[in-house]
Structures are given as C-alpha cells and as structure tokens.
Amino acid sequence: MSDPYRDWLKARLSVELGVREAEQAVQGAIQRRGWPALRALGPRDVVAVLQDVYTLMQSTYGDARADKWLESTTLDLARFAETVPVPAQPTPGPIAPAPGPIKWGRRAHDLPLLLARSHAEIAGRSLAAIRQNPDLRALERAAEWDVQATQAEVRRWETEEMLSKLRADHARIEVADQVAAAAAQSELLQLNVAELDEAARAGQPVAGQLAHTRLMASQTAAFLEAFTPSLT
C-alpha cells in the first residue's frame, strides 16, 4: 500500500533521530492516538507526530534548536503536500451548501485558510455537478485535479495554522515562566530595599547599593505590570 506521507516522515526524522529511532517515534505516536496501524498517514497526522518529536527535542537539545527544526520541517512538509495531493474521494448524497460569507473582524492570518477552504468547497461542488451531468464528462478529469489542488492548498494552510498555534502556546508558557520568576525576584528585591533602607538610617554606607536595588525593583515591577495582564 502506498503511504507517501509515512515514507516522507520516516526519512525526515531519520536525519535527526536515526532510522530505528524514527520508526519508533512514528509507531509510538500512532499507538498513543489509537490510529489503525496500516492506515495511510495524511499531513495532519504527520504534524501530530512532528509535535511529539518537537517536545522530545526541546528537552534534549533545547528550545532554540527545536524551534528551528520544527519550522524548517513544517515548511518542507507544506511543500511536500503541494506535490503529493490526497486523491479526491466522492461523497454520496446531496451537494453540500455553499459556505456562508466570511464575517468581518477575522484575524488577518485566518483569511488564507478560510479562502483555501472556500475554494476547496467550490471545487468539490463543481466536480459533483460535472459527474451528475453526462454532457460535462469531458471536464471531469480537470475538475478532479482542481479538487486535489485546492485540498493540497487547504492542508498547506492548516499546517501553517498548527505551527502558529504551537509557537503561540510555547511563547505563552515562556512568558508565564518569566513572570513567575520576576514575581519572586520582586518580593526579594522589596525585602532587600527594606533592609538597606534600615541600614542607611542606621548610618551605614549603603546609599549606592540602595539606589541600585531600588532601580532593579522598579524595573521588575514595570515588567510585571506590562506582562501580567497578558496571562489573564
């Protein structure tokens, strides 16, 4: 059975993990998610496995290398998905209604995916209509290719969306860690300021140290004021 996405995934992971470890990573992801063992993988399945490997690489090689690997690998996957479309599968039953108009206020990075899905929906409806009309049979092959092309474009933008969400989640976790560390540092600095202030009133030469500690405390407070609301 042809399984081009599984073959691509194993080859790509073998570069970083080795052949045996790549096979184990793929099989482990399949078992954890309860996928049928012999089911052909698609681009969304590949992205799920890449997320598992990304988490592993974070703990092994650090965030910088893991982020760089995930970005380049996902872009390679998007290009691969453009050249290896999944064959269109006709769906029995009535033609699905046309998608409704896109509401204003959408985030800008959502629009390419919405547009790609709209094109895929229109292409699928056109193919269904052509198959129902014997006079249009000559156009069926071209319509099938159009469906495959639009589906590949949808998968490409879905992959980009998954990568964007993964980056956003990682950024939020990183900011939350920094805020927690800053909050602890702020409490310590306030205690240091109080101790140095008391020492200064007692006549000890701590004016320079007190000024520096107060500056650090004010900078930490400004950081917390700026980033704490973003976590709520």
C-alpha positions in Angstrom: 0.0 0.0 0.0 1.3 3.4 -1.0 1.9 5.6 2.1 3.9 8.6 0.8 3.5 10.8 3.9 4.7 8.0 6.2 7.7 7.4 4.0 8.4 11.2 4.0 8.1 11.4 7.8 10.4 8.5 8.4 13.0 9.8 6.0 12.8 13.3 7.6 13.0 12.0 11.2 15.9 9.7 10.3 18.1 12.7 9.7 17.8 13.9 13.3 17.0 10.7 15.2 18.4 7.8 13.2 16.4 5.2 11.3 15.5 3.0 14.2 14.5 5.9 16.5 12.5 7.5 13.7 10.5 4.3 13.2 9.9 4.1 17.0 8.7 7.7 17.1 6.2 7.1 14.3 4.9 3.9 15.8 4.7 5.4 19.3 2.7 8.4 18.1 0.3 6.0 16.2 -0.2 3.8 19.2 -0.8 6.7 21.6 -3.5 8.2 19.4 -5.2 4.9 18.7 -4.8 5.1 14.9 -5.1 2.0 12.8 -1.6 0.6 12.3 -2.0 0.2 8.5 -3.8 3.4 7.8 -2.1 5.7 5.3 -1.0 8.9 7.0 -2.0 12.3 5.9 -0.4 15.8 6.5 -2.4 16.4 9.7 -1.2 13.1 11.1 2.4 14.0 10.2 2.1 17.3 12.0 0.9 15.5 15.2 4.0 13.3 15.1 6.2 16.3 14.5 4.8 17.9 17.6 5.7 14.8 19.6 9.3 14.9 18.3 9.4 18.7 18.9 8.7 18.2 22.6 11.4 15.5 22.7 13.9 17.7 21.0 13.1 20.6 23.4 14.2 18.5 26.4 17.2 17.0 24.6 18.6 19.9 22.5 17.0 23.0 23.9 14.3 25.4 22.6 16.4 27.2 20.0 17.4 24.1 18.0 13.9 22.5 18.5 12.2 25.7 17.2 14.5 25.9 14.2 14.0 22.2 13.3 10.2 22.4 13.6 10.0 25.5 11.4 12.1 24.1 8.6 10.5 20.6 8.8 7.0 22.1 8.7 7.8 24.2 5.7 9.2 21.2 4.0 6.0 19.3 4.8 3.9 22.1 3.3 5.9 21.9 0.1 5.6 18.1 0.0 1.8 18.4 0.5 1.6 20.6 -2.6 3.2 17.9 -4.7 1.5 14.8 -3.2 -2.2 15.6 -3.0 -4.5 13.1 -1.5 -6.9 11.6 -4.1 -10.3 13.1 -4.1 -13.0 10.8 -2.6 -16.5 11.4 -3.9 -19.1 11.8 -1.1 -22.5 10.3 -1.7 -25.6 12.3 -1.1 -26.7 15.8 -1.9 -24.3 18.5 -2.6 -23.2 20.5 0.4 -24.5 24.1 0.6 -22.1 26.8 -0.3 -20.1 28.3 2.6 -21.6 31.4 4.2 -20.0 34.8 3.8 -16.9 35.4 5.9 -17.6 37.7 8.9 -15.6 40.8 9.2 -13.3 41.1 12.2 -11.4 37.9 11.4 -7.7 37.9 12.3 -5.6 38.5 9.2 -3.7 35.2 9.4 -7.0 33.3 9.4 -8.1 34.6 6.0 -5.8 32.4 3.7 -7.1 29.2 5.3 -10.7 30.4 5.1 -10.2 31.3 1.4 -8.5 28.0 0.7 -11.4 26.0 2.3 -13.9 28.1 0.3 -12.0 27.2 -2.9 -11.9 23.5 -2.0 -15.6 23.5 -1.2 -16.5 25.2 -4.6 -14.2 22.8 -6.4 -15.8 19.8 -4.8 -19.3 21.0 -5.6 -18.2 21.6 -9.2 -16.9 18.1 -9.5 -20.1 16.6 -8.1 -22.2 18.6 -10.6 -20.0 17.6 -13.5 -20.4 13.9 -12.6 -24.1 14.2 -12.5 -24.3 15.7 -16.0 -23.3 13.4 -18.8 -22.7 16.4 -21.1 -19.9 17.6 -18.9 -18.0 14.3 -18.6 -15.1 15.7 -20.7 -14.4 18.1 -17.8 -14.3 15.5 -15.1 -10.5 14.8 -15.2 -9.7 18.5 -15.0 -12.2 19.0 -12.2 -10.6 16.2 -10.2 -7.2 17.8 -10.5 -8.7 21.1 -9.3 -10.2 19.4 -6.3 -6.8 17.8 -5.4 -5.0 21.1 -5.9 -7.4 23.0 -3.6 -7.3 20.3 -1.0 -3.5 20.5 -1.0 -3.7 24.3 -0.5 -6.1 23.7 2.5 -3.6 21.3 4.0 -0.8 23.7 3.5 -2.6 26.5 5.4 -3.8 24.1 8.1 -0.2 23.1 8.6 0.8 26.8 8.9 -2.0 27.3 11.4 -0.9 24.4 13.6 2.6 25.7 13.6 1.4 29.2 14.6 -0.6 27.8 17.4 2.3 25.7 18.6 4.5 28.8 18.6 1.9 30.8 20.4 1.5 28.1 23.1 5.2 27.9 23.6 5.5 31.7 23.8 2.8 31.9 26.5 4.5 29.2 28.6 7.8 31.0 28.3 6.2 34.4 29.3 4.4 32.7 32.2 7.7 31.3 33.5 9.4 34.6 33.2 6.5 36.4 35.1 6.7 33.8 37.9 10.4 34.3 38.2 10.0 38.1 38.1 7.3 38.0 40.8 9.6 36.0 43.1 12.5 38.4 42.3 10.3 41.4 43.1 9.5 40.1 46.5 13.2 39.5 47.2 14.1 43.0 46.0 11.5 44.6 48.2 12.9 42.8 51.2 16.5 43.9 50.2 15.3 47.5 49.8 13.7 47.5 53.3 16.9 46.0 54.8 19.1 48.5 53.0 16.8 51.4 53.9 17.1 50.4 57.6 20.8 50.1 57.3 21.0 53.6 55.7 19.0 55.1 58.6 21.5 53.4 61.0 24.3 55.3 59.3 25.8 52.5 57.3 27.4 53.5 53.8 24.8 51.7 51.6 23.5 54.6 49.6 24.8 53.3 46.3 23.6 49.7 46.9 20.2 51.0 48.0 19.8 53.1 44.8 20.8 50.2 42.6 18.4 47.8 44.4 15.5 50.3 44.1 16.2 50.7 40.4 16.1 46.9 39.9 12.9 46.7 41.9 11.3 49.4 39.8 12.3 47.7 36.6 11.0 44.3 37.8 7.7 46.0 38.8 7.4 47.6 35.3 7.9 44.2 33.7 5.2 42.6 35.8 2.8 45.5 35.1 3.4 45.0 31.4 3.2 41.3 31.1 1.0 40.0 33.9 -2.3 41.2 32.2 -1.4 39.2 29.1 -1.7 36.0 31.1 -5.2 36.6 32.3 
